[in-house]
Amino acid sequence: VRAVVAVLPVLPIAWMMHAALRYLREIDELQRRIETEAIGAASLLVALVYFAGGMLEKAEVIAMDAGIAMIWVFPMLCGIYGIAKMILTRRYQ
């Protein structure tokens, strides 16, 4: 029961991801390019930060709970995506 309750927030996020993919299929080429670049930049930056955090944790420079770090990956991805999208939208207009 605890496992089911723990993953309940994943269901609306999965639905949101499905809607985002449907949105990507329906937009024009320029907007698709902006979205794809923003998603790519956010993914790469979050991966870099997560990797650096793991290396610092392994070197015992910082102490970080792995569960907390994993929970923050998706919110970081969303936030950085939003910032990247704003920057890219300005660049293409």
Order of alpha helices (4+ residues) and beta strands (2+ residues): alpha-alpha-alpha-alpha
